[in-house]
Amino acid sequence: MANTTFRVVTFLAPNMLPVYQSLVRYIGDQLGLQTELVVGTAYDELLDYDACFICGLPYILYTQPRRPSPALEAIAAPVLQGERYQNRPIYFSDVIVHRDSPYQTFADLRGCTWAYNEPLSQSGYGITRYTLVKQGETRGYFGKVVQAGFHQKAIALVSHREIDAAAIDSQVLAIELRDHRNLRDQLRVIDTLGPSTIQPFAVATHLPISLKSDIQAVLVHAHTNPTMQAILARGLIERFAAVQDADYDDIRQMLSACEQADFMVLR
């Protein structure tokens, strides 16, 4: 990519943007590339970029067999800090309610008001939809379902008692609770959905194989650099692990179960 810019787009939570910016700069520094990171607004934009930070659900939609050719290839994903993550590239969806709410488990939420970030989010939407399919609850479980736009907005809706409950990416929630300590007195986790394979760093399939390999190596070894280790820790990331497309088959199976049940819209 001599004399060209390695362009990356992110579709993930805003509270992780500083970490992604540092990672992209680090890739550029290590490989001698000019780099650019852009915040995406529509998933079709990813076709105009060389790589992306993207949720697992839209990732599998852009690699599904019925597309003319896969647009993306997952090469690395974060391994989060904490025993619950088992030193694997996985994450959970923590179901939150207001601290004073009477709800104790997901099973208590029939008829409640529910917020999600956006419909192509595995952590906020896909895993919830799959959970309802597994429980046979496909005829209307929630009293009202509201699209918040971002996990942080869904958290705010619950903390302000405007919405009863939401499923939040466990990494995003942990960062919000760390950075906004008042939320600890306002929220309570009543259940956990998942795990799912965590959001990948995916590259465009048309990139040279050697460049994909070099980028993967930079990410997988980033935690060995003391400066990058500290930056990753701000995002509660222990390290990056090499991943491949098949690692996202768990999300493909969840989506398939929802399609077979004809339950694609939360209600």
ZALOBA-868661 format. One record per residue (C-alpha): residue number from 1; residue in one letter; z, x, y. Coordinates in steps of 0.5 Angstrom, whole numbers, plus 500, padded with zeros to 3 digits. Each point is the difference from the previous one (the first is absolute). Layout:
residues N
@num = NUM	residuo = A	c3 = Z	c1 = X	c2 = Y
...
***
This chain:
residues 267
@num = 1	residuo = M	c3 = 500	c1 = 500	c2 = 500
@num = 2	residuo = A	c3 = 498	c1 = 506	c2 = 505
@num = 3	residuo = N	c3 = 500	c1 = 498	c2 = 507
@num = 4	residuo = T	c3 = 502	c1 = 492	c2 = 498
@num = 5	residuo = T	c3 = 506	c1 = 497	c2 = 501
@num = 6	residuo = F	c3 = 504	c1 = 497	c2 = 494
@num = 7	residuo = R	c3 = 502	c1 = 493	c2 = 502
@num = 8	residuo = V	c3 = 506	c1 = 496	c2 = 497
@num = 9	residuo = V	c3 = 502	c1 = 493	c2 = 501
@num = 10	residuo = T	c3 = 507	c1 = 497	c2 = 498
@num = 11	residuo = F	c3 = 501	c1 = 493	c2 = 499
@num = 12	residuo = L	c3 = 507	c1 = 501	c2 = 498
@num = 13	residuo = A	c3 = 507	c1 = 498	c2 = 504
@num = 14	residuo = P	c3 = 500	c1 = 503	c2 = 507
@num = 15	residuo = N	c3 = 507	c1 = 503	c2 = 499
@num = 16	residuo = M	c3 = 497	c1 = 505	c2 = 495
@num = 17	residuo = L	c3 = 494	c1 = 502	c2 = 505
@num = 18	residuo = P	c3 = 504	c1 = 507	c2 = 503
@num = 19	residuo = V	c3 = 500	c1 = 502	c2 = 493
@num = 20	residuo = Y	c3 = 493	c1 = 498	c2 = 498
@num = 21	residuo = Q	c3 = 498	c1 = 504	c2 = 507
@num = 22	residuo = S	c3 = 503	c1 = 506	c2 = 498
@num = 23	residuo = L	c3 = 497	c1 = 500	c2 = 493
@num = 24	residuo = V	c3 = 493	c1 = 499	c2 = 502
@num = 25	residuo = R	c3 = 501	c1 = 506	c2 = 505
@num = 26	residuo = Y	c3 = 503	c1 = 504	c2 = 494
@num = 27	residuo = I	c3 = 494	c1 = 499	c2 = 496
@num = 28	residuo = G	c3 = 496	c1 = 502	c2 = 506
@num = 29	residuo = D	c3 = 504	c1 = 506	c2 = 501
@num = 30	residuo = Q	c3 = 500	c1 = 502	c2 = 493
@num = 31	residuo = L	c3 = 492	c1 = 499	c2 = 499
@num = 32	residuo = G	c3 = 498	c1 = 502	c2 = 506
@num = 33	residuo = L	c3 = 497	c1 = 493	c2 = 502
@num = 34	residuo = Q	c3 = 500	c1 = 496	c2 = 507
@num = 35	residuo = T	c3 = 504	c1 = 494	c2 = 498
@num = 36	residuo = E	c3 = 501	c1 = 493	c2 = 503
@num = 37	residuo = L	c3 = 505	c1 = 494	c2 = 498
@num = 38	residuo = V	c3 = 498	c1 = 493	c2 = 502
@num = 39	residuo = V	c3 = 504	c1 = 494	c2 = 499
@num = 40	residuo = G	c3 = 496	c1 = 495	c2 = 497
@num = 41	residuo = T	c3 = 499	c1 = 492	c2 = 501
@num = 42	residuo = A	c3 = 496	c1 = 498	c2 = 495
@num = 43	residuo = Y	c3 = 499	c1 = 502	c2 = 493
@num = 44	residuo = D	c3 = 492	c1 = 501	c2 = 500
@num = 45	residuo = E	c3 = 501	c1 = 505	c2 = 505
@num = 46	residuo = L	c3 = 502	c1 = 505	c2 = 495
@num = 47	residuo = L	c3 = 493	c1 = 501	c2 = 498
@num = 48	residuo = D	c3 = 499	c1 = 504	c2 = 506
@num = 49	residuo = Y	c3 = 505	c1 = 505	c2 = 499
@num = 50	residuo = D	c3 = 501	c1 = 506	c2 = 495
@num = 51	residuo = A	c3 = 507	c1 = 498	c2 = 498
@num = 52	residuo = C	c3 = 506	c1 = 495	c2 = 501
@num = 53	residuo = F	c3 = 507	c1 = 498	c2 = 499
@num = 54	residuo = I	c3 = 499	c1 = 493	c2 = 496
@num = 55	residuo = C	c3 = 504	c1 = 495	c2 = 497
@num = 56	residuo = G	c3 = 499	c1 = 500	c2 = 492
@num = 57	residuo = L	c3 = 497	c1 = 492	c2 = 500
@num = 58	residuo = P	c3 = 494	c1 = 502	c2 = 505
@num = 59	residuo = Y	c3 = 499	c1 = 506	c2 = 497
@num = 60	residuo = I	c3 = 499	c1 = 497	c2 = 493
@num = 61	residuo = L	c3 = 495	c1 = 495	c2 = 503
@num = 62	residuo = Y	c3 = 496	c1 = 505	c2 = 503
@num = 63	residuo = T	c3 = 500	c1 = 504	c2 = 493
@num = 64	residuo = Q	c3 = 498	c1 = 493	c2 = 496
@num = 65	residuo = P	c3 = 495	c1 = 500	c2 = 495
@num = 66	residuo = R	c3 = 496	c1 = 495	c2 = 503
@num = 67	residuo = R	c3 = 499	c1 = 504	c2 = 507
@num = 68	residuo = P	c3 = 493	c1 = 504	c2 = 500
@num = 69	residuo = S	c3 = 504	c1 = 507	c2 = 499
@num = 70	residuo = P	c3 = 507	c1 = 501	c2 = 502
@num = 71	residuo = A	c3 = 501	c1 = 502	c2 = 507
@num = 72	residuo = L	c3 = 507	c1 = 504	c2 = 499
@num = 73	residuo = E	c3 = 503	c1 = 505	c2 = 495
@num = 74	residuo = A	c3 = 508	c1 = 500	c2 = 500
@num = 75	residuo = I	c3 = 502	c1 = 508	c2 = 500
@num = 76	residuo = A	c3 = 508	c1 = 500	c2 = 502
@num = 77	residuo = A	c3 = 505	c1 = 495	c2 = 501
@num = 78	residuo = P	c3 = 508	c1 = 501	c2 = 503
@num = 79	residuo = V	c3 = 506	c1 = 501	c2 = 495
@num = 80	residuo = L	c3 = 505	c1 = 497	c2 = 504
@num = 81	residuo = Q	c3 = 508	c1 = 503	c2 = 500
@num = 82	residuo = G	c3 = 505	c1 = 496	c2 = 496
@num = 83	residuo = E	c3 = 501	c1 = 499	c2 = 493
@num = 84	residuo = R	c3 = 497	c1 = 493	c2 = 500
@num = 85	residuo = Y	c3 = 493	c1 = 503	c2 = 500
@num = 86	residuo = Q	c3 = 501	c1 = 504	c2 = 494
@num = 87	residuo = N	c3 = 496	c1 = 506	c2 = 503
@num = 88	residuo = R	c3 = 494	c1 = 496	c2 = 499
@num = 89	residuo = P	c3 = 495	c1 = 498	c2 = 506
@num = 90	residuo = I	c3 = 503	c1 = 492	c2 = 500
@num = 91	residuo = Y	c3 = 503	c1 = 496	c2 = 504
@num = 92	residuo = F	c3 = 503	c1 = 493	c2 = 500
@num = 93	residuo = S	c3 = 501	c1 = 494	c2 = 505
@num = 94	residuo = D	c3 = 507	c1 = 498	c2 = 502
@num = 95	residuo = V	c3 = 501	c1 = 493	c2 = 501
@num = 96	residuo = I	c3 = 504	c1 = 499	c2 = 507
@num = 97	residuo = V	c3 = 504	c1 = 494	c2 = 503
@num = 98	residuo = H	c3 = 504	c1 = 500	c2 = 506
@num = 99	residuo = R	c3 = 507	c1 = 502	c2 = 498
@num = 100	residuo = D	c3 = 503	c1 = 493	c2 = 501
@num = 101	residuo = S	c3 = 495	c1 = 497	c2 = 496
@num = 102	residuo = P	c3 = 502	c1 = 496	c2 = 493
@num = 103	residuo = Y	c3 = 495	c1 = 503	c2 = 496
@num = 104	residuo = Q	c3 = 502	c1 = 505	c2 = 495
@num = 105	residuo = T	c3 = 494	c1 = 501	c2 = 496
@num = 106	residuo = F	c3 = 492	c1 = 499	c2 = 500
@num = 107	residuo = A	c3 = 501	c1 = 494	c2 = 495
@num = 108	residuo = D	c3 = 504	c1 = 496	c2 = 506
@num = 109	residuo = L	c3 = 494	c1 = 500	c2 = 505
@num = 110	residuo = R	c3 = 497	c1 = 494	c2 = 498
@num = 111	residuo = G	c3 = 498	c1 = 496	c2 = 506
@num = 112	residuo = C	c3 = 502	c1 = 506	c2 = 505
@num = 113	residuo = T	c3 = 496	c1 = 502	c2 = 505
@num = 114	residuo = W	c3 = 496	c1 = 507	c2 = 498
@num = 115	residuo = A	c3 = 497	c1 = 505	c2 = 505
@num = 116	residuo = Y	c3 = 495	c1 = 506	c2 = 497
@num = 117	residuo = N	c3 = 497	c1 = 505	c2 = 504
@num = 118	residuo = E	c3 = 492	c1 = 499	c2 = 498
@num = 119	residuo = P	c3 = 497	c1 = 497	c2 = 494
@num = 120	residuo = L	c3 = 497	c1 = 507	c2 = 498
@num = 121	residuo = S	c3 = 507	c1 = 503	c2 = 499
@num = 122	residuo = Q	c3 = 502	c1 = 501	c2 = 493
@num = 123	residuo = S	c3 = 507	c1 = 501	c2 = 502
@num = 124	residuo = G	c3 = 500	c1 = 494	c2 = 505
@num = 125	residuo = Y	c3 = 496	c1 = 495	c2 = 497
@num = 126	residuo = G	c3 = 497	c1 = 502	c2 = 493
@num = 127	residuo = I	c3 = 506	c1 = 502	c2 = 496
@num = 128	residuo = T	c3 = 503	c1 = 493	c2 = 503
@num = 129	residuo = R	c3 = 494	c1 = 496	c2 = 497
@num = 130	residuo = Y	c3 = 500	c1 = 504	c2 = 494
@num = 131	residuo = T	c3 = 508	c1 = 498	c2 = 499
@num = 132	residuo = L	c3 = 499	c1 = 493	c2 = 501
@num = 133	residuo = V	c3 = 494	c1 = 500	c2 = 495
@num = 134	residuo = K	c3 = 505	c1 = 503	c2 = 495
@num = 135	residuo = Q	c3 = 505	c1 = 495	c2 = 501
@num = 136	residuo = G	c3 = 495	c1 = 494	c2 = 500
@num = 137	residuo = E	c3 = 501	c1 = 498	c2 = 507
@num = 138	residuo = T	c3 = 493	c1 = 499	c2 = 502
@num = 139	residuo = R	c3 = 500	c1 = 493	c2 = 503
@num = 140	residuo = G	c3 = 504	c1 = 502	c2 = 506
@num = 141	residuo = Y	c3 = 507	c1 = 504	c2 = 500
@num = 142	residuo = F	c3 = 501	c1 = 501	c2 = 508
@num = 143	residuo = G	c3 = 501	c1 = 495	c2 = 505
@num = 144	residuo = K	c3 = 496	c1 = 504	c2 = 505
@num = 145	residuo = V	c3 = 496	c1 = 506	c2 = 500
@num = 146	residuo = V	c3 = 499	c1 = 504	c2 = 506
@num = 147	residuo = Q	c3 = 495	c1 = 506	c2 = 501
@num = 148	residuo = A	c3 = 504	c1 = 505	c2 = 505
@num = 149	residuo = G	c3 = 495	c1 = 506	c2 = 500
@num = 150	residuo = F	c3 = 505	c1 = 506	c2 = 499
@num = 151	residuo = H	c3 = 506	c1 = 501	c2 = 495
@num = 152	residuo = Q	c3 = 504	c1 = 502	c2 = 507
@num = 153	residuo = K	c3 = 498	c1 = 493	c2 = 503
@num = 154	residuo = A	c3 = 502	c1 = 496	c2 = 493
@num = 155	residuo = I	c3 = 507	c1 = 504	c2 = 500
@num = 156	residuo = A	c3 = 501	c1 = 498	c2 = 507
@num = 157	residuo = L	c3 = 498	c1 = 493	c2 = 499
@num = 158	residuo = V	c3 = 506	c1 = 500	c2 = 494
@num = 159	residuo = S	c3 = 505	c1 = 504	c2 = 504
@num = 160	residuo = H	c3 = 499	c1 = 494	c2 = 506
@num = 161	residuo = R	c3 = 501	c1 = 495	c2 = 495
@num = 162	residuo = E	c3 = 493	c1 = 497	c2 = 502
@num = 163	residuo = I	c3 = 498	c1 = 501	c2 = 492
@num = 164	residuo = D	c3 = 504	c1 = 499	c2 = 494
@num = 165	residuo = A	c3 = 497	c1 = 506	c2 = 496
@num = 166	residuo = A	c3 = 495	c1 = 505	c2 = 499
@num = 167	residuo = A	c3 = 498	c1 = 506	c2 = 495
@num = 168	residuo = I	c3 = 500	c1 = 507	c2 = 504
@num = 169	residuo = D	c3 = 497	c1 = 506	c2 = 497
@num = 170	residuo = S	c3 = 506	c1 = 504	c2 = 498
@num = 171	residuo = Q	c3 = 498	c1 = 507	c2 = 504
@num = 172	residuo = V	c3 = 499	c1 = 496	c2 = 506
@num = 173	residuo = L	c3 = 506	c1 = 496	c2 = 500
@num = 174	residuo = A	c3 = 504	c1 = 506	c2 = 499
@num = 175	residuo = I	c3 = 497	c1 = 504	c2 = 506
@num = 176	residuo = E	c3 = 502	c1 = 493	c2 = 504
@num = 177	residuo = L	c3 = 507	c1 = 500	c2 = 498
@num = 178	residuo = R	c3 = 501	c1 = 507	c2 = 501
@num = 179	residuo = D	c3 = 496	c1 = 500	c2 = 507
@num = 180	residuo = H	c3 = 503	c1 = 493	c2 = 502
@num = 181	residuo = R	c3 = 507	c1 = 500	c2 = 498
@num = 182	residuo = N	c3 = 502	c1 = 493	c2 = 503
@num = 183	residuo = L	c3 = 495	c1 = 498	c2 = 494
@num = 184	residuo = R	c3 = 505	c1 = 502	c2 = 495
@num = 185	residuo = D	c3 = 505	c1 = 494	c2 = 503
@num = 186	residuo = Q	c3 = 494	c1 = 495	c2 = 500
@num = 187	residuo = L	c3 = 497	c1 = 501	c2 = 493
@num = 188	residuo = R	c3 = 501	c1 = 499	c2 = 493
@num = 189	residuo = V	c3 = 496	c1 = 502	c2 = 494
@num = 190	residuo = I	c3 = 501	c1 = 495	c2 = 495
@num = 191	residuo = D	c3 = 494	c1 = 502	c2 = 495
@num = 192	residuo = T	c3 = 495	c1 = 505	c2 = 498
@num = 193	residuo = L	c3 = 493	c1 = 499	c2 = 498
@num = 194	residuo = G	c3 = 496	c1 = 506	c2 = 496
@num = 195	residuo = P	c3 = 499	c1 = 505	c2 = 500
@num = 196	residuo = S	c3 = 493	c1 = 501	c2 = 502
@num = 197	residuo = T	c3 = 496	c1 = 507	c2 = 500
@num = 198	residuo = I	c3 = 501	c1 = 502	c2 = 507
@num = 199	residuo = Q	c3 = 494	c1 = 500	c2 = 506
@num = 200	residuo = P	c3 = 495	c1 = 506	c2 = 499
@num = 201	residuo = F	c3 = 497	c1 = 505	c2 = 504
@num = 202	residuo = A	c3 = 493	c1 = 498	c2 = 498
@num = 203	residuo = V	c3 = 494	c1 = 504	c2 = 502
@num = 204	residuo = A	c3 = 492	c1 = 498	c2 = 500
@num = 205	residuo = T	c3 = 497	c1 = 501	c2 = 494
@num = 206	residuo = H	c3 = 494	c1 = 503	c2 = 503
@num = 207	residuo = L	c3 = 504	c1 = 506	c2 = 502
@num = 208	residuo = P	c3 = 499	c1 = 507	c2 = 497
@num = 209	residuo = I	c3 = 504	c1 = 500	c2 = 493
@num = 210	residuo = S	c3 = 503	c1 = 507	c2 = 503
@num = 211	residuo = L	c3 = 502	c1 = 497	c2 = 506
@num = 212	residuo = K	c3 = 504	c1 = 494	c2 = 497
@num = 213	residuo = S	c3 = 503	c1 = 505	c2 = 495
@num = 214	residuo = D	c3 = 502	c1 = 505	c2 = 506
@num = 215	residuo = I	c3 = 503	c1 = 494	c2 = 504
@num = 216	residuo = Q	c3 = 504	c1 = 498	c2 = 494
@num = 217	residuo = A	c3 = 503	c1 = 507	c2 = 499
@num = 218	residuo = V	c3 = 502	c1 = 500	c2 = 507
@num = 219	residuo = L	c3 = 504	c1 = 493	c2 = 500
@num = 220	residuo = V	c3 = 503	c1 = 502	c2 = 493
@num = 221	residuo = H	c3 = 503	c1 = 506	c2 = 503
@num = 222	residuo = A	c3 = 501	c1 = 498	c2 = 507
@num = 223	residuo = H	c3 = 508	c1 = 499	c2 = 498
@num = 224	residuo = T	c3 = 500	c1 = 508	c2 = 499
@num = 225	residuo = N	c3 = 499	c1 = 501	c2 = 507
@num = 226	residuo = P	c3 = 507	c1 = 500	c2 = 503
@num = 227	residuo = T	c3 = 497	c1 = 496	c2 = 507
@num = 228	residuo = M	c3 = 496	c1 = 495	c2 = 496
@num = 229	residuo = Q	c3 = 506	c1 = 499	c2 = 495
@num = 230	residuo = A	c3 = 504	c1 = 498	c2 = 506
@num = 231	residuo = I	c3 = 494	c1 = 495	c2 = 503
@num = 232	residuo = L	c3 = 500	c1 = 497	c2 = 493
@num = 233	residuo = A	c3 = 507	c1 = 499	c2 = 500
@num = 234	residuo = R	c3 = 499	c1 = 496	c2 = 506
@num = 235	residuo = G	c3 = 496	c1 = 495	c2 = 496
@num = 236	residuo = L	c3 = 505	c1 = 500	c2 = 494
@num = 237	residuo = I	c3 = 495	c1 = 504	c2 = 496
@num = 238	residuo = E	c3 = 502	c1 = 505	c2 = 495
@num = 239	residuo = R	c3 = 493	c1 = 503	c2 = 498
@num = 240	residuo = F	c3 = 493	c1 = 498	c2 = 499
@num = 241	residuo = A	c3 = 497	c1 = 499	c2 = 493
@num = 242	residuo = A	c3 = 493	c1 = 500	c2 = 497
@num = 243	residuo = V	c3 = 498	c1 = 493	c2 = 498
@num = 244	residuo = Q	c3 = 493	c1 = 497	c2 = 498
@num = 245	residuo = D	c3 = 497	c1 = 494	c2 = 500
@num = 246	residuo = A	c3 = 503	c1 = 497	c2 = 493
@num = 247	residuo = D	c3 = 507	c1 = 501	c2 = 503
@num = 248	residuo = Y	c3 = 499	c1 = 494	c2 = 504
@num = 249	residuo = D	c3 = 498	c1 = 496	c2 = 494
@num = 250	residuo = D	c3 = 507	c1 = 496	c2 = 500
@num = 251	residuo = I	c3 = 498	c1 = 497	c2 = 507
@num = 252	residuo = R	c3 = 493	c1 = 498	c2 = 497
@num = 253	residuo = Q	c3 = 504	c1 = 497	c2 = 494
@num = 254	residuo = M	c3 = 504	c1 = 496	c2 = 505
@num = 255	residuo = L	c3 = 494	c1 = 498	c2 = 504
@num = 256	residuo = S	c3 = 497	c1 = 497	c2 = 494
@num = 257	residuo = A	c3 = 506	c1 = 496	c2 = 497
@num = 258	residuo = C	c3 = 499	c1 = 497	c2 = 507
@num = 259	residuo = E	c3 = 493	c1 = 499	c2 = 500
@num = 260	residuo = Q	c3 = 500	c1 = 497	c2 = 493
@num = 261	residuo = A	c3 = 506	c1 = 495	c2 = 502
@num = 262	residuo = D	c3 = 496	c1 = 498	c2 = 506
@num = 263	residuo = F	c3 = 505	c1 = 502	c2 = 504
@num = 264	residuo = M	c3 = 498	c1 = 504	c2 = 506
@num = 265	residuo = V	c3 = 503	c1 = 497	c2 = 506
@num = 266	residuo = L	c3 = 508	c1 = 500	c2 = 501
@num = 267	residuo = R	c3 = 503	c1 = 493	c2 = 501
***
